[in-house]
Amino acid sequence: MPASVIARVDITDRQQYLKYTAIAPAAIIRYGGRVIARSEDPVTLEGPEERRRIIIIGFPSVERAKEWYDSPEYRQAREIRKDAAAGELIVVEEFVPG
């Protein structure tokens, strides 16, 4: 079943974060993912105003998303990101009507 990774990221070092964004997409693609949405200016409709960068990445399954997250390629990207941003990543199964 398809799944989405939802990331909420507070960028603290833009130059270092750009190094992360230069290598992270290749790891996403390698594990069957694709970026669905990303914004540094999300619109809050309800609840506390969101000011973090929001990224939504689609994967073929939760298992594939977990493989991506734990992969050597993405571990390298995470190492670069650790001093540049703080945030949260969650993975959820997508709703498929039927």
Biopython code that builds the backbone (N, CA, C, O; Angstrom):
import numpy as np
from Bio.PDB.StructureBuilder import StructureBuilder

atoms = [
    (1, "MET", "N", (0.844, -1.172, 0.000)),
    (1, "MET", "CA", (0.000, 0.000, 0.000)),
    (1, "MET", "C", (0.892, 1.240, 0.000)),
    (1, "MET", "O", (1.871, 1.283, 0.745)),
    (2, "PRO", "N", (0.580, 2.252, -0.818)),
    (2, "PRO", "CA", (1.396, 3.466, -0.860)),
    (2, "PRO", "C", (1.485, 4.137, 0.509)),
    (2, "PRO", "O", (0.595, 3.996, 1.348)),
    (3, "ALA", "N", (2.570, 4.863, 0.710)),
    (3, "ALA", "CA", (2.796, 5.547, 1.979)),
    (3, "ALA", "C", (3.411, 6.910, 1.711)),
    (3, "ALA", "O", (4.023, 7.141, 0.668)),
    (4, "SER", "N", (3.238, 7.803, 2.670)),
    (4, "SER", "CA", (3.830, 9.130, 2.586)),
    (4, "SER", "C", (4.680, 9.395, 3.813)),
    (4, "SER", "O", (4.287, 9.088, 4.939)),
    (5, "VAL", "N", (5.853, 9.971, 3.579)),
    (5, "VAL", "CA", (6.679, 10.491, 4.661)),
    (5, "VAL", "C", (6.359, 11.971, 4.752)),
    (5, "VAL", "O", (6.387, 12.685, 3.750)),
    (6, "ILE", "N", (6.056, 12.428, 5.960)),
    (6, "ILE", "CA", (5.774, 13.832, 6.198)),
    (6, "ILE", "C", (6.876, 14.362, 7.105)),
    (6, "ILE", "O", (7.102, 13.847, 8.200)),
    (7, "ALA", "N", (7.557, 15.397, 6.629)),
    (7, "ALA", "CA", (8.647, 15.992, 7.392)),
    (7, "ALA", "C", (8.306, 17.435, 7.728)),
    (7, "ALA", "O", (7.806, 18.182, 6.887)),
    (8, "ARG", "N", (8.584, 17.813, 8.966)),
    (8, "ARG", "CA", (8.459, 19.201, 9.411)),
    (8, "ARG", "C", (9.833, 19.591, 9.923)),
    (8, "ARG", "O", (10.323, 19.021, 10.898)),
    (9, "VAL", "N", (10.456, 20.562, 9.266)),
    (9, "VAL", "CA", (11.872, 20.843, 9.493)),
    (9, "VAL", "C", (12.088, 22.312, 9.825)),
    (9, "VAL", "O", (11.582, 23.197, 9.136)),
    (10, "ASP", "N", (12.838, 22.556, 10.878)),
    (10, "ASP", "CA", (13.266, 23.902, 11.257)),
    (10, "ASP", "C", (14.729, 24.033, 10.842)),
    (10, "ASP", "O", (15.608, 23.428, 11.454)),
    (11, "ILE", "N", (14.985, 24.816, 9.814)),
    (11, "ILE", "CA", (16.343, 24.985, 9.282)),
    (11, "ILE", "C", (17.092, 25.986, 10.151)),
    (11, "ILE", "O", (16.628, 27.104, 10.370)),
    (12, "THR", "N", (18.269, 25.568, 10.649)),
    (12, "THR", "CA", (19.061, 26.432, 11.514)),
    (12, "THR", "C", (20.340, 26.920, 10.835)),
    (12, "THR", "O", (20.910, 27.933, 11.241)),
    (13, "ASP", "N", (20.791, 26.206, 9.806)),
    (13, "ASP", "CA", (21.994, 26.588, 9.053)),
    (13, "ASP", "C", (21.703, 26.348, 7.574)),
    (13, "ASP", "O", (21.843, 25.232, 7.073)),
    (14, "ARG", "N", (21.300, 27.402, 6.893)),
    (14, "ARG", "CA", (20.859, 27.278, 5.507)),
    (14, "ARG", "C", (21.953, 26.736, 4.586)),
    (14, "ARG", "O", (21.655, 25.913, 3.722)),
    (15, "GLN", "N", (23.187, 27.160, 4.736)),
    (15, "GLN", "CA", (24.268, 26.691, 3.858)),
    (15, "GLN", "C", (24.507, 25.192, 4.022)),
    (15, "GLN", "O", (24.671, 24.473, 3.037)),
    (16, "GLN", "N", (24.526, 24.732, 5.251)),
    (16, "GLN", "CA", (24.700, 23.298, 5.497)),
    (16, "GLN", "C", (23.490, 22.513, 5.000)),
    (16, "GLN", "O", (23.640, 21.412, 4.470)),
    (17, "TYR", "N", (22.293, 23.073, 5.168)),
    (17, "TYR", "CA", (21.079, 22.403, 4.711)),
    (17, "TYR", "C", (21.079, 22.254, 3.189)),
    (17, "TYR", "O", (20.571, 21.261, 2.669)),
    (18, "LEU", "N", (21.635, 23.215, 2.479)),
    (18, "LEU", "CA", (21.739, 23.105, 1.019)),
    (18, "LEU", "C", (22.620, 21.924, 0.613)),
    (18, "LEU", "O", (22.381, 21.305, -0.424)),
    (19, "LYS", "N", (23.627, 21.609, 1.414)),
    (19, "LYS", "CA", (24.456, 20.423, 1.141)),
    (19, "LYS", "C", (23.612, 19.154, 1.283)),
    (19, "LYS", "O", (23.752, 18.212, 0.504)),
    (20, "TYR", "N", (22.752, 19.148, 2.271)),
    (20, "TYR", "CA", (21.835, 18.015, 2.469)),
    (20, "TYR", "C", (20.896, 17.882, 1.276)),
    (20, "TYR", "O", (20.725, 16.784, 0.745)),
    (21, "THR", "N", (20.288, 18.978, 0.850)),
    (21, "THR", "CA", (19.331, 18.915, -0.256)),
    (21, "THR", "C", (19.994, 18.576, -1.586)),
    (21, "THR", "O", (19.316, 18.199, -2.541)),
    (22, "ALA", "N", (21.308, 18.709, -1.652)),
    (22, "ALA", "CA", (22.016, 18.339, -2.878)),
    (22, "ALA", "C", (22.143, 16.824, -3.026)),
    (22, "ALA", "O", (22.254, 16.325, -4.145)),
    (23, "ILE", "N", (22.129, 16.078, -1.905)),
    (23, "ILE", "CA", (22.311, 14.625, -2.005)),
    (23, "ILE", "C", (21.078, 13.810, -1.617)),
    (23, "ILE", "O", (20.953, 12.657, -2.029)),
    (24, "ALA", "N", (20.182, 14.376, -0.846)),
    (24, "ALA", "CA", (19.007, 13.622, -0.388)),
    (24, "ALA", "C", (18.101, 13.146, -1.525)),
    (24, "ALA", "O", (17.628, 12.012, -1.458)),
    (25, "PRO", "N", (17.829, 13.940, -2.563)),
    (25, "PRO", "CA", (16.907, 13.469, -3.612)),
    (25, "PRO", "C", (17.336, 12.168, -4.292)),
    (25, "PRO", "O", (16.481, 11.352, -4.638)),
    (26, "ALA", "N", (18.619, 11.959, -4.487)),
    (26, "ALA", "CA", (19.068, 10.716, -5.136)),
    (26, "ALA", "C", (18.696, 9.499, -4.295)),
    (26, "ALA", "O", (18.323, 8.459, -4.839)),
    (27, "ALA", "N", (18.796, 9.621, -2.981)),
    (27, "ALA", "CA", (18.429, 8.502, -2.101)),
    (27, "ALA", "C", (16.921, 8.262, -2.152)),
    (27, "ALA", "O", (16.475, 7.115, -2.133)),
    (28, "ILE", "N", (16.146, 9.323, -2.215)),
    (28, "ILE", "CA", (14.688, 9.188, -2.300)),
    (28, "ILE", "C", (14.321, 8.416, -3.567)),
    (28, "ILE", "O", (13.545, 7.461, -3.519)),
    (29, "ILE", "N", (14.878, 8.833, -4.682)),
    (29, "ILE", "CA", (14.581, 8.198, -5.971)),
    (29, "ILE", "C", (15.025, 6.738, -5.974)),
    (29, "ILE", "O", (14.315, 5.870, -6.482)),
    (30, "ARG", "N", (16.193, 6.469, -5.410)),
    (30, "ARG", "CA", (16.720, 5.102, -5.400)),
    (30, "ARG", "C", (15.773, 4.116, -4.707)),
    (30, "ARG", "O", (15.731, 2.938, -5.063)),
    (31, "TYR", "N", (15.025, 4.596, -3.730)),
    (31, "TYR", "CA", (14.125, 3.730, -2.978)),
    (31, "TYR", "C", (12.662, 3.882, -3.416)),
    (31, "TYR", "O", (11.739, 3.537, -2.679)),
    (32, "GLY", "N", (12.478, 4.401, -4.624)),
    (32, "GLY", "CA", (11.143, 4.455, -5.205)),
    (32, "GLY", "C", (10.294, 5.620, -4.753)),
    (32, "GLY", "O", (9.082, 5.625, -4.972)),
    (33, "GLY", "N", (10.908, 6.608, -4.127)),
    (33, "GLY", "CA", (10.155, 7.750, -3.634)),
    (33, "GLY", "C", (10.101, 8.895, -4.622)),
    (33, "GLY", "O", (10.884, 8.972, -5.569)),
    (34, "ARG", "N", (9.158, 9.776, -4.373)),
    (34, "ARG", "CA", (9.078, 11.014, -5.150)),
    (34, "ARG", "C", (8.536, 12.108, -4.247)),
    (34, "ARG", "O", (7.638, 11.876, -3.437)),
    (35, "VAL", "N", (9.090, 13.294, -4.397)),
    (35, "VAL", "CA", (8.629, 14.423, -3.600)),
    (35, "VAL", "C", (7.280, 14.867, -4.153)),
    (35, "VAL", "O", (7.153, 15.184, -5.336)),
    (36, "ILE", "N", (6.287, 14.885, -3.290)),
    (36, "ILE", "CA", (4.932, 15.283, -3.664)),
    (36, "ILE", "C", (4.732, 16.774, -3.420)),
    (36, "ILE", "O", (4.125, 17.468, -4.236)),
    (37, "ALA", "N", (5.247, 17.262, -2.293)),
    (37, "ALA", "CA", (5.080, 18.677, -1.948)),
    (37, "ALA", "C", (6.218, 19.106, -1.040)),
    (37, "ALA", "O", (6.768, 18.311, -0.278)),
    (38, "ARG", "N", (6.555, 20.389, -1.141)),
    (38, "ARG", "CA", (7.502, 20.983, -0.196)),
    (38, "ARG", "C", (7.263, 22.480, -0.182)),
    (38, "ARG", "O", (6.983, 23.093, -1.212)),
    (39, "SER", "N", (7.379, 23.057, 1.006)),
    (39, "SER", "CA", (7.118, 24.481, 1.142)),
    (39, "SER", "C", (7.792, 25.015, 2.396)),
    (39, "SER", "O", (7.818, 24.352, 3.433)),
    (40, "GLU", "N", (8.326, 26.199, 2.290)),
    (40, "GLU", "CA", (8.819, 26.908, 3.471)),
    (40, "GLU", "C", (7.803, 27.957, 3.912)),
    (40, "GLU", "O", (8.070, 28.751, 4.814)),
    (41, "ASP", "N", (6.644, 27.952, 3.274)),
    (41, "ASP", "CA", (5.599, 28.919, 3.591)),
    (41, "ASP", "C", (4.233, 28.222, 3.635)),
    (41, "ASP", "O", (3.331, 28.586, 2.881)),
    (42, "PRO", "N", (4.075, 27.219, 4.519)),
    (42, "PRO", "CA", (2.792, 26.523, 4.576)),
    (42, "PRO", "C", (1.697, 27.427, 5.124)),
    (42, "PRO", "O", (1.967, 28.360, 5.880)),
    (43, "VAL", "N", (0.483, 27.147, 4.744)),
    (43, "VAL", "CA", (-0.677, 27.903, 5.212)),
    (43, "VAL", "C", (-1.377, 27.067, 6.285)),
    (43, "VAL", "O", (-1.837, 25.957, 6.017)),
    (44, "THR", "N", (-1.450, 27.599, 7.477)),
    (44, "THR", "CA", (-2.108, 26.909, 8.583)),
    (44, "THR", "C", (-3.602, 27.203, 8.536)),
    (44, "THR", "O", (-4.023, 28.360, 8.542)),
    (45, "LEU", "N", (-4.385, 26.149, 8.489)),
    (45, "LEU", "CA", (-5.838, 26.306, 8.495)),
    (45, "LEU", "C", (-6.426, 26.141, 9.891)),
    (45, "LEU", "O", (-7.492, 26.681, 10.190)),
    (46, "GLU", "N", (-5.726, 25.393, 10.746)),
    (46, "GLU", "CA", (-6.222, 25.152, 12.092)),
    (46, "GLU", "C", (-5.038, 24.835, 12.987)),
    (46, "GLU", "O", (-4.072, 24.219, 12.537)),
    (47, "GLY", "N", (-5.096, 25.244, 14.241)),
    (47, "GLY", "CA", (-4.034, 24.949, 15.194)),
    (47, "GLY", "C", (-2.944, 26.004, 15.167)),
    (47, "GLY", "O", (-3.074, 27.033, 14.505)),
    (48, "PRO", "N", (-1.855, 25.733, 15.903)),
    (48, "PRO", "CA", (-0.746, 26.698, 15.959)),
    (48, "PRO", "C", (-0.163, 26.931, 14.569)),
    (48, "PRO", "O", (-0.076, 26.004, 13.764)),
    (49, "GLU", "N", (0.230, 28.153, 14.294)),
    (49, "GLU", "CA", (0.782, 28.487, 12.987)),
    (49, "GLU", "C", (2.066, 27.687, 12.727)),
    (49, "GLU", "O", (2.977, 27.667, 13.555)),
    (50, "GLU", "N", (2.119, 27.037, 11.574)),
    (50, "GLU", "CA", (3.285, 26.242, 11.179)),
    (50, "GLU", "C", (4.265, 27.141, 10.446)),
    (50, "GLU", "O", (3.913, 27.778, 9.453)),
    (51, "ARG", "N", (5.493, 27.189, 10.938)),
    (51, "ARG", "CA", (6.523, 28.025, 10.320)),
    (51, "ARG", "C", (7.689, 27.200, 9.780)),
    (51, "ARG", "O", (8.632, 27.745, 9.207)),
    (52, "ARG", "N", (7.616, 25.875, 9.968)),
    (52, "ARG", "CA", (8.702, 25.022, 9.509)),
    (52, "ARG", "C", (8.549, 24.670, 8.028)),
    (52, "ARG", "O", (7.479, 24.840, 7.444)),
    (53, "ARG", "N", (9.624, 24.182, 7.443)),
    (53, "ARG", "CA", (9.591, 23.658, 6.073)),
    (53, "ARG", "C", (8.835, 22.330, 6.126)),
    (53, "ARG", "O", (9.102, 21.497, 6.992)),
    (54, "ILE", "N", (7.902, 22.133, 5.209)),
    (54, "ILE", "CA", (7.107, 20.914, 5.144)),
    (54, "ILE", "C", (7.455, 20.190, 3.852)),
    (54, "ILE", "O", (7.484, 20.791, 2.778)),
    (55, "ILE", "N", (7.718, 18.894, 3.968)),
    (55, "ILE", "CA", (8.027, 18.064, 2.806)),
    (55, "ILE", "C", (7.161, 16.813, 2.898)),
    (55, "ILE", "O", (7.054, 16.205, 3.964)),
    (56, "ILE", "N", (6.547, 16.429, 1.787)),
    (56, "ILE", "CA", (5.783, 15.181, 1.714)),
    (56, "ILE", "C", (6.392, 14.354, 0.590)),
    (56, "ILE", "O", (6.502, 14.813, -0.547)),
    (57, "ILE", "N", (6.788, 13.124, 0.925)),
    (57, "ILE", "CA", (7.440, 12.234, -0.033)),
    (57, "ILE", "C", (6.619, 10.956, -0.133)),
    (57, "ILE", "O", (6.329, 10.319, 0.880)),
    (58, "GLY", "N", (6.247, 10.584, -1.339)),
    (58, "GLY", "CA", (5.493, 9.366, -1.557)),
    (58, "GLY", "C", (6.414, 8.188, -1.816)),
    (58, "GLY", "O", (7.408, 8.314, -2.530)),
    (59, "PHE", "N", (6.081, 7.040, -1.233)),
    (59, "PHE", "CA", (6.806, 5.789, -1.440)),
    (59, "PHE", "C", (5.808, 4.691, -1.776)),
    (59, "PHE", "O", (4.621, 4.825, -1.476)),
    (60, "PRO", "N", (6.270, 3.607, -2.395)),
    (60, "PRO", "CA", (5.365, 2.503, -2.723)),
    (60, "PRO", "C", (4.751, 1.827, -1.494)),
    (60, "PRO", "O", (3.679, 1.230, -1.587)),
    (61, "SER", "N", (5.433, 1.920, -0.334)),
    (61, "SER", "CA", (4.951, 1.263, 0.882)),
    (61, "SER", "C", (5.667, 1.837, 2.098)),
    (61, "SER", "O", (6.685, 2.517, 1.976)),
    (62, "VAL", "N", (5.113, 1.549, 3.275)),
    (62, "VAL", "CA", (5.788, 1.928, 4.522)),
    (62, "VAL", "C", (7.141, 1.235, 4.596)),
    (62, "VAL", "O", (8.128, 1.842, 5.012)),
    (63, "GLU", "N", (7.194, -0.027, 4.197)),
    (63, "GLU", "CA", (8.451, -0.779, 4.248)),
    (63, "GLU", "C", (9.530, -0.118, 3.390)),
    (63, "GLU", "O", (10.687, -0.012, 3.797)),
    (64, "ARG", "N", (9.129, 0.325, 2.194)),
    (64, "ARG", "CA", (10.101, 0.968, 1.296)),
    (64, "ARG", "C", (10.564, 2.299, 1.889)),
    (64, "ARG", "O", (11.739, 2.648, 1.769)),
    (65, "ALA", "N", (9.664, 3.041, 2.522)),
    (65, "ALA", "CA", (10.045, 4.297, 3.176)),
    (65, "ALA", "C", (11.042, 4.038, 4.300)),
    (65, "ALA", "O", (11.998, 4.794, 4.471)),
    (66, "LYS", "N", (10.821, 2.978, 5.063)),
    (66, "LYS", "CA", (11.744, 2.637, 6.140)),
    (66, "LYS", "C", (13.101, 2.199, 5.590)),
    (66, "LYS", "O", (14.140, 2.522, 6.164)),
    (67, "GLU", "N", (13.088, 1.462, 4.476)),
    (67, "GLU", "CA", (14.353, 1.081, 3.831)),
    (67, "GLU", "C", (15.128, 2.326, 3.412)),
    (67, "GLU", "O", (16.339, 2.412, 3.612)),
    (68, "TRP", "N", (14.411, 3.296, 2.825)),
    (68, "TRP", "CA", (15.058, 4.558, 2.437)),
    (68, "TRP", "C", (15.659, 5.239, 3.660)),
    (68, "TRP", "O", (16.827, 5.628, 3.639)),
    (69, "TYR", "N", (14.877, 5.388, 4.722)),
    (69, "TYR", "CA", (15.342, 6.115, 5.900)),
    (69, "TYR", "C", (16.579, 5.474, 6.511)),
    (69, "TYR", "O", (17.480, 6.174, 6.974)),
    (70, "ASP", "N", (16.628, 4.138, 6.515)),
    (70, "ASP", "CA", (17.751, 3.406, 7.111)),
    (70, "ASP", "C", (18.893, 3.114, 6.133)),
    (70, "ASP", "O", (19.891, 2.501, 6.512)),
    (71, "SER", "N", (18.751, 3.549, 4.883)),
    (71, "SER", "CA", (19.751, 3.223, 3.860)),
    (71, "SER", "C", (21.068, 3.953, 4.101)),
    (71, "SER", "O", (21.090, 5.019, 4.716)),
    (72, "PRO", "N", (22.169, 3.373, 3.613)),
    (72, "PRO", "CA", (23.469, 4.061, 3.730)),
    (72, "PRO", "C", (23.452, 5.432, 3.062)),
    (72, "PRO", "O", (24.073, 6.374, 3.554)),
    (73, "GLU", "N", (22.739, 5.544, 1.939)),
    (73, "GLU", "CA", (22.692, 6.822, 1.225)),
    (73, "GLU", "C", (22.000, 7.901, 2.058)),
    (73, "GLU", "O", (22.472, 9.035, 2.142)),
    (74, "TYR", "N", (20.884, 7.532, 2.667)),
    (74, "TYR", "CA", (20.174, 8.542, 3.439)),
    (74, "TYR", "C", (20.817, 8.762, 4.811)),
    (74, "TYR", "O", (20.721, 9.856, 5.366)),
    (75, "ARG", "N", (21.458, 7.757, 5.350)),
    (75, "ARG", "CA", (22.214, 7.973, 6.599)),
    (75, "ARG", "C", (23.275, 9.040, 6.393)),
    (75, "ARG", "O", (23.502, 9.876, 7.268)),
    (76, "GLN", "N", (23.930, 9.011, 5.225)),
    (76, "GLN", "CA", (24.933, 10.033, 4.901)),
    (76, "GLN", "C", (24.269, 11.415, 4.840)),
    (76, "GLN", "O", (24.806, 12.385, 5.374)),
    (77, "ALA", "N", (23.125, 11.501, 4.203)),
    (77, "ALA", "CA", (22.400, 12.771, 4.125)),
    (77, "ALA", "C", (21.984, 13.251, 5.518)),
    (77, "ALA", "O", (22.102, 14.436, 5.828)),
    (78, "ARG", "N", (21.501, 12.337, 6.351)),
    (78, "ARG", "CA", (21.095, 12.702, 7.715)),
    (78, "ARG", "C", (22.272, 13.240, 8.513)),
    (78, "ARG", "O", (22.121, 14.173, 9.301)),
    (79, "GLU", "N", (23.433, 12.654, 8.310)),
    (79, "GLU", "CA", (24.634, 13.127, 9.011)),
    (79, "GLU", "C", (24.933, 14.583, 8.640)),
    (79, "GLU", "O", (25.296, 15.387, 9.498)),
    (80, "ILE", "N", (24.781, 14.905, 7.375)),
    (80, "ILE", "CA", (24.999, 16.285, 6.919)),
    (80, "ILE", "C", (23.922, 17.210, 7.490)),
    (80, "ILE", "O", (24.210, 18.349, 7.856)),
    (81, "ARG", "N", (22.698, 16.724, 7.564)),
    (81, "ARG", "CA", (21.575, 17.546, 8.029)),
    (81, "ARG", "C", (21.591, 17.802, 9.527)),
    (81, "ARG", "O", (21.040, 18.806, 9.979)),
    (82, "LYS", "N", (22.204, 16.924, 10.308)),
    (82, "LYS", "CA", (22.039, 16.976, 11.768)),
    (82, "LYS", "C", (22.436, 18.310, 12.393)),
    (82, "LYS", "O", (21.837, 18.708, 13.392)),
    (83, "ASP", "N", (23.419, 19.011, 11.844)),
    (83, "ASP", "CA", (23.828, 20.303, 12.390)),
    (83, "ASP", "C", (23.194, 21.475, 11.644)),
    (83, "ASP", "O", (23.513, 22.633, 11.912)),
    (84, "ALA", "N", (22.298, 21.171, 10.710)),
    (84, "ALA", "CA", (21.695, 22.217, 9.881)),
    (84, "ALA", "C", (20.202, 22.390, 10.119)),
    (84, "ALA", "O", (19.627, 23.417, 9.759)),
    (85, "ALA", "N", (19.576, 21.386, 10.726)),
    (85, "ALA", "CA", (18.126, 21.448, 10.891)),
    (85, "ALA", "C", (17.688, 20.458, 11.957)),
    (85, "ALA", "O", (18.357, 19.467, 12.246)),
    (86, "ALA", "N", (16.535, 20.773, 12.524)),
    (86, "ALA", "CA", (15.893, 19.863, 13.473)),
    (86, "ALA", "C", (14.459, 19.687, 13.009)),
    (86, "ALA", "O", (13.847, 20.612, 12.476)),
    (87, "GLY", "N", (13.937, 18.500, 13.214)),
    (87, "GLY", "CA", (12.569, 18.309, 12.757)),
    (87, "GLY", "C", (12.018, 16.951, 13.111)),
    (87, "GLY", "O", (12.553, 16.228, 13.951)),
    (88, "GLU", "N", (10.929, 16.630, 12.443)),
    (88, "GLU", "CA", (10.217, 15.380, 12.671)),
    (88, "GLU", "C", (9.905, 14.755, 11.333)),
    (88, "GLU", "O", (9.549, 15.455, 10.385)),
    (89, "LEU", "N", (10.033, 13.450, 11.247)),
    (89, "LEU", "CA", (9.633, 12.687, 10.066)),
    (89, "LEU", "C", (8.724, 11.561, 10.532)),
    (89, "LEU", "O", (9.056, 10.822, 11.458)),
    (90, "ILE", "N", (7.580, 11.440, 9.883)),
    (90, "ILE", "CA", (6.686, 10.331, 10.165)),
    (90, "ILE", "C", (6.302, 9.689, 8.838)),
    (90, "ILE", "O", (6.358, 10.333, 7.790)),
    (91, "VAL", "N", (5.917, 8.434, 8.886)),
    (91, "VAL", "CA", (5.443, 7.758, 7.679)),
    (91, "VAL", "C", (4.051, 7.209, 7.977)),
    (91, "VAL", "O", (3.809, 6.630, 9.037)),
    (92, "VAL", "N", (3.147, 7.400, 7.029)),
    (92, "VAL", "CA", (1.776, 6.918, 7.168)),
    (92, "VAL", "C", (1.348, 6.230, 5.879)),
    (92, "VAL", "O", (1.762, 6.614, 4.785)),
    (93, "GLU", "N", (0.515, 5.207, 6.027)),
    (93, "GLU", "CA", (-0.057, 4.582, 4.840)),
    (93, "GLU", "C", (-1.070, 5.541, 4.219)),
    (93, "GLU", "O", (-1.832, 6.204, 4.923)),
    (94, "GLU", "N", (-1.063, 5.599, 2.905)),
    (94, "GLU", "CA", (-2.031, 6.445, 2.219)),
    (94, "GLU", "C", (-3.392, 5.754, 2.194)),
    (94, "GLU", "O", (-3.482, 4.526, 2.200)),
    (95, "PHE", "N", (-4.424, 6.551, 2.166)),
    (95, "PHE", "CA", (-5.782, 6.032, 2.057)),
    (95, "PHE", "C", (-6.048, 5.683, 0.601)),
    (95, "PHE", "O", (-5.905, 6.526, -0.285)),
    (96, "VAL", "N", (-6.426, 4.470, 0.366)),
    (96, "VAL", "CA", (-6.777, 4.021, -0.969)),
    (96, "VAL", "C", (-8.239, 3.591, -0.920)),
    (96, "VAL", "O", (-8.554, 2.555, -0.334)),
    (97, "PRO", "N", (-9.131, 4.361, -1.519)),
    (97, "PRO", "CA", (-10.549, 3.988, -1.468)),
    (97, "PRO", "C", (-10.799, 2.658, -2.138)),
    (97, "PRO", "O", (-10.101, 2.287, -3.082)),
    (98, "GLY", "N", (-11.767, 1.961, -1.664)),
    (98, "GLY", "CA", (-12.075, 0.710, -2.325)),
    (98, "GLY", "C", (-12.779, -0.186, -1.463)),
    (98, "GLY", "O", (-13.117, -1.297, -1.871)),
]
sb = StructureBuilder()
sb.init_structure("model")
sb.init_model(0)
sb.init_chain("A")
sb.init_seg("    ")
for serial, (resi, resn, name, xyz) in enumerate(atoms, 1):
    if name == "N":
        sb.init_residue(resn, " ", resi, " ")
    sb.init_atom(name, np.array(xyz, "f"), 0.0, 1.0, " ", f" {name:<3s}", serial, name[0])
structure = sb.get_structure()
